[in-house]
């Protein structure tokens, strides 16, 4: 009953926000409720019977979270989770309001939240998590995070809220250092890749600093091989074949992170067979290598968010893929941030668009990529791109940054939660 008035206000604000801007304003109700009832978010997140699980890091949060939720649900748990676009305080509160009853109570045995690495350290003040999973630390958004030490400090504070276990990427040197600081009584579980998988990655794993040693069999969940959209994991003597939602070693690492977390949380209830099937059946998170039919054509969406993810995702696109639309939006305040990326494997891009189209095209051309056309109007660029002839081999591919992704989704009528 304590938070019923705040919940009622939040729901009224949500209706008004959607009347004013259909499909938008999703964070506004959370902002209002956080102001009038600051205790609602921590009280609700602390109310799940089987605890709260947090997934954070520079990259891979959305896919790892979705994979983990699928595995837990396959084991019979009722799970509350947040959309990948609602990983800061007001977004989390809005997501809770969407599913809560009139008293503010949210159904679910367990909560699994993707947490923004910057805002997470603030959101988690006063909130305990059962388990915290950390994916990696990359050279990230320089307008938000000045250096990797800053991100490591934020993730360390999030990990400090774990009361049972911390799951870390053993290939990330920053996270291994963080694991050494975990207090006594908190278990540390690891995931990582084999030496052979690392050797097969032409530009490494994308982390700011990669550890010198690989996990040995039995130390944690290890990625043994990656072929197209399939990977082989090993854990506790088991060999598990898992289908992936998209190409790339980074998706196999996400699967290993989800598998390791579920294994740690479920204990004796964990089944490798159930986990493997749940991971194999999961669709791609929107934009993360997702293939879907748009206006009768198969299209692949590739989201790039920082130099490392840009490089990893560009490298995962099959050579000769055509046509390609590349869109860079206002989320990239300084396009020179992406200049260390080698885009040459793209070969040719049919259309470059977005508010930073000129800078993006310059980068591509200097990288040896042929650019056929620059179209600043993203909606027109998408329409013209989809009107191009269907390729004889492969699929049409759209590579975009987060702002362009959101605008593309809206234009294409893809209003489902990303």
Buried (B, 14 or more C-beta within 10 A) or exposed (E): EEBBEBBEBBBEBBEEBBEEEEEEBBBBBBBBBBEEBEEBBBBBBBBBEBBBBBBBBBBBBBBBBBBBBBBBBBBEBEBBBBBBBBBBBBBBBBBBBBEBEEEBBBEBBBBBBBBBBBBBBEBBEEBBBBBBBBBBBBBBBBEEBEEBEBBBEBBBBBBBBBEBBBBBBBBBBBBBEBBEEBEEEBEBBBBBBBEEBBEEBEEEBBBBBBBEEBBEEEBBBBBBBBEEBBBBBBBEEEEBEBBBBBBBBBBBBBBBBBBBBBBBBBEEEBBBEBBBBBBBEBEBBBBBBBBBEBEEBEBBBBBBBBBBBBBBBBBBBEEEBBBBBBBBBEBBEEBEBBBEBBBEBBBBBBBBBBBBBBBBBBBBBEBEBEBEBBBEEBBEBBBBBBEBEEBEEBBBBBBBBBBBBBBBBBBBEBEEEB
